[in-house]
Amino acid sequence: MSPDDERNDGRFGGSGETRTRLPEGEGGGQGVYGGARRSSRSSSRSLVTVVGVVVLLIAAIAFANRSGDDSSGGGGGDGDGKKAGAAPTAPTGEKPVDGKTSGIASGFAKSEQGVQSAASNYAVALVSADILKPARRTEIVRQVFLPNKVDELERDFAKTYSKEFLDKVGLDANGNSAPGETYVSRTVPVGTKTTAYAGNAATVQVWCTGAFGTAGQKTTNPVSNDWFTMTFKLRWSGGDWKVERYSSKDGPSPVNGDNKVSTADEIAKAVQEYGGFTYAR
């Protein structure tokens, strides 16, 4: 995909957790050693209750162990690796990558889980404020894309993020905002889906949200929220997943909440103080 397909408004542009509550111990207001002596009938009921709780605990532990085995094995390999009954939105448990190259996570596993992790991190990089900085953009393109696509993409990006475009969003030729203003482009992957996977090639969709715009007292491009889905076609190259092409479309978008709008200073401070994440499926 050519960056010309991107939205030209400067906004081009986790994981679920299940908790099992174990049964709590039974008991009245009196301790085992205090108060009136229990009748034999009451003792029998208590014994049955205790046995029931123990059985439930054992069943819960067995279920948790079985679920853990399922999640760690799901999504890998070239075939139908998903276990029957596994929730598609559950985290798979693949170990995150250990390293970064040019500030971007690298060394993803050659698996369905690994390619989803790669797509998530690439979405964050390609829709970041850094992509508007010529020097940083070169590093991102060379890290994210297939080697035979780099030269073409560098030319296309330079054409898309022209001086006219940067002027429109209030940035100088180096992608820097005016004094007293902070340009914001933060992307957060909400979920991923593999639509094709065949060993050395995959197509992954990444559902994203984020904050985009300029935080400043006199800005005409205030920071706002956006929802969009990016589609990546990736190939295994040089021991890692690389992007061959990508595209973006709006949504799915939820109804806006009644959140109190923060000031420009609060948004700028949050961008400076809160760091991002390395994403793993």
Secondary structure, DSSP 8 states (H G I E B T S, - for coil): --GGGS-TTS------------------SS-SSSSS---HHHHHHHHHHHHHHHHHHHHHHHHHHHHHHHHHHTT-SSS----TT--TTS-------SEEETTEEE---SSHHHHHHHHHHHHHHHTSGGGGSHHHHHHHHHHHB-GGGHHHHHHHHHHHT-HHHHHHTTB-TTS-B-TT-EEEEEEEEEEEEEEEE-SSEEEEEEEEEEEEEEESTT-SS--EEEEEEEEEEEEEETTEEEEEEEEEEE-------------HHHHHHHHHH--------
